[in-house]
Each structure stands twice: as C-alpha cells, then as structure tokens.
Amino acid sequence: MFTRLAINDVILVEPPRFGDHRGFFQETFHADRYAEGGIEGPFVQDNHSLSREVGVLRGLHFQIDPSPQGKLVRCTAGRILDVAVDIRKGSPTFGQHVKAELSAENGHQLWVPVGFAHAFVTLEADTEVQYKVTGYYDPAADRGLAWDDPDLGIDWGLGDRDPVLSEKDTKHPRLADLPDYFSYQG
Ligand SMILES: Cc1cn([C@H]2C[C@H](O)[C@@H](COP(=O)(O)OP(=O)(O)O[C@H]3O[C@@H](C)C(=O)[C@@H](O)[C@H]3O)O2)c(=O)[nH]c1=O
C-alpha cells in the first residue's frame, strides 16, 4: 500500500478499495497506519480545488519556515499528473523530481514531504484535488519555483499546448535562483 518512489521520501499510497454492488468504500487516511508507512502528520488543514480545464497547472509551490507543509494529495474527480521536486540543499536528489498519476478512478495518493516543491497538471476537465497539509496556509511563507525551469526538465505531458496558469505561477524563480530554504537531513 505504501511505495517509496525513486526519491524515497516521496511515497505513493494505494489504499485498498472495497467494491460491492453499491460502489466502493475506501479509507483515505488512518493516522497510525500512515505513520507506520512513513507519513508523519499531524495534519492541520484540508484543501480542495477544482480545475475546469485540461492542462490547468498549479505550482510549483511550497511554504518555508515557520510554516512548512507536508502534503497528502489525492484526486477525487478527473485525473492529474502530480509532481514533487526535491529542493533540499545537500540532497543527493536535489533538483530531481518524481511523478504519479492520481485519479478518482485509481484512488491513489501522493505524500509530498517538507522540502519538496509540489505541482499538478490536470489531465481531464472538471478535476478536483483534495489534500491534507501539516502546516497552516501562511501567505508570508508561500513560495514558488518555475514550472518550466529547463534545469528541472519536467515533462508535463502537455505536448505543444500551453498550460492554464495563475498570474502568480508565471513569475516564480528558477531553481538556480532559489535561496537555500531547506537542508537535507539524511
Ligand atoms: C493554498 C491556499 C490558498 N488560499 C487562497 C489564496 C488565494 O486567494 C486562493 C488561490 O490560491 P492559490 O492560487 O495559491 O491556489 P493553488 O494554486 O491551487 O495553490 C495550491 O497549489 C498546489 C499545487 C499546492 O501544492 C498547494 O499547497 C497550494 O499551493 O486561495 C487559501 O485561502 N488557503 C490556502 O491554503
């Protein structure tokens, strides 16, 4: 159920679903079991966003001290490509990223720890994303990283099409210009 990805602090969660003639039942969070799986709360805020179009790209986002956030992300309508970029100074995988496809259909979740920039792009219209976070929203601590920084080399699967972005997400710095916000703990 918990799979560490190529950057092994990022964890893909595949919670079991119990299907019957009515539909399915699934536990989407269980404090003890998730802690055993390597996902450390406590979570203090739940978020929910709707993106109308295919190709809406939100990110790359993170919060710095004193309000860093680990994020447990899932998709409850439609489908996303979810991306986590390691921005921990001194990390052997600094600047590298991992991706996972999360959908209402597969019910998978991605654990994005503190020290990672996070973003997703929608692969279907009317996509809803819900995520738990370990720190409160703090606009003063809110930071971003350029989604199209060539040093990151992220293939968003957009082909020739331009993503739909917020104004804020057109202005983030590149990795090379980011201060050392996080250090690798080993
Ligand atoms: C993130 C957030 C935003 N807001 C407000 C601020 C603004 O008016 C409006 C939209 O905010 P944003 O444009 O930052 O929303 P969005 O671009 O969806 O930001 C989110 O992107 C994904 C990828 C993440 O990882 C999240 O942590 C968060 O940064 O919602 C809150 O009130 N609480 C929150 O926790």
The ligand as a Tripos MOL2 file, in Angstrom:
@<TRIPOS>MOLECULE
LIG
   35    37     1     0     0
SMALL
NO_CHARGES

@<TRIPOS>ATOM
      1 C1         -3.2340   27.3610   -0.8260 C.3       1 LIG1
      2 C2         -4.3020   28.2530   -0.1810 C.ar      1 LIG1
      3 C3         -4.8440   29.2970   -0.8990 C.ar      1 LIG1
      4 N1         -5.7750   30.1010   -0.3400 N.ar      1 LIG1
      5 C4         -6.3540   31.2000   -1.1400 C.3       1 LIG1
      6 C5         -5.3510   32.2200   -1.6460 C.3       1 LIG1
      7 C6         -5.9180   32.6450   -2.9940 C.3       1 LIG1
      8 O1         -6.8590   33.6840   -2.8190 O.3       1 LIG1
      9 C7         -6.6730   31.4170   -3.4630 C.3       1 LIG1
     10 C8         -5.9320   30.6070   -4.5190 C.3       1 LIG1
     11 O2         -4.6170   30.3320   -4.0100 O.3       1 LIG1
     12 P1         -3.5000   29.7100   -4.9620 P.3       1 LIG1
     13 O3         -3.5320   30.3890   -6.2770 O.co2     1 LIG1
     14 O4         -2.2300   29.7290   -4.1970 O.co2     1 LIG1
     15 O5         -4.0460   28.2140   -5.1190 O.3       1 LIG1
     16 P2         -3.3080   26.9770   -5.8190 P.3       1 LIG1
     17 O6         -2.5480   27.4630   -6.9950 O.co2     1 LIG1
     18 O7         -4.2950   25.9060   -6.0130 O.co2     1 LIG1
     19 O8         -2.2440   26.5820   -4.6840 O.3       1 LIG1
     20 C9         -2.0380   25.2510   -4.3000 C.3       1 LIG1
     21 O9         -1.2920   24.6000   -5.3290 O.3       1 LIG1
     22 C10        -0.9050   23.2530   -5.0420 C.3       1 LIG1
     23 C11        -0.0670   22.7620   -6.1910 C.3       1 LIG1
     24 C12        -0.2670   23.1090   -3.7330 C.2       1 LIG1
     25 O10         0.6960   22.3560   -3.5300 O.2       1 LIG1
     26 C13        -0.9180   23.8330   -2.6020 C.3       1 LIG1
     27 O11        -0.1430   23.7900   -1.4180 O.3       1 LIG1
     28 C14        -1.2690   25.2470   -2.9800 C.3       1 LIG1
     29 O12        -0.0650   25.9920   -3.0920 O.3       1 LIG1
     30 O13        -6.9260   30.6100   -2.3120 O.3       1 LIG1
     31 C15        -6.2020   29.9050    0.9600 C.ar      1 LIG1
     32 O14        -7.0680   30.6590    1.4800 O.2       1 LIG1
     33 N2         -5.6920   28.8570    1.6780 N.ar      1 LIG1
     34 C16        -4.7440   28.0260    1.1550 C.ar      1 LIG1
     35 O15        -4.2920   27.0730    1.8390 O.2       1 LIG1
@<TRIPOS>BOND
     1     1     2 1
     2     2     3 ar
     3     2    34 ar
     4     3     4 ar
     5     4     5 1
     6     4    31 ar
     7     5     6 1
     8     5    30 1
     9     6     7 1
    10     7     8 1
    11     7     9 1
    12     9    10 1
    13     9    30 1
    14    10    11 1
    15    11    12 1
    16    12    13 2
    17    12    14 1
    18    12    15 1
    19    15    16 1
    20    16    17 2
    21    16    18 1
    22    16    19 1
    23    19    20 1
    24    20    21 1
    25    20    28 1
    26    21    22 1
    27    22    23 1
    28    22    24 1
    29    24    25 2
    30    24    26 1
    31    26    27 1
    32    26    28 1
    33    28    29 1
    34    31    32 2
    35    31    33 ar
    36    33    34 ar
    37    34    35 2
@<TRIPOS>SUBSTRUCTURE
     1 LIG1         1 GROUP 0 **** ****
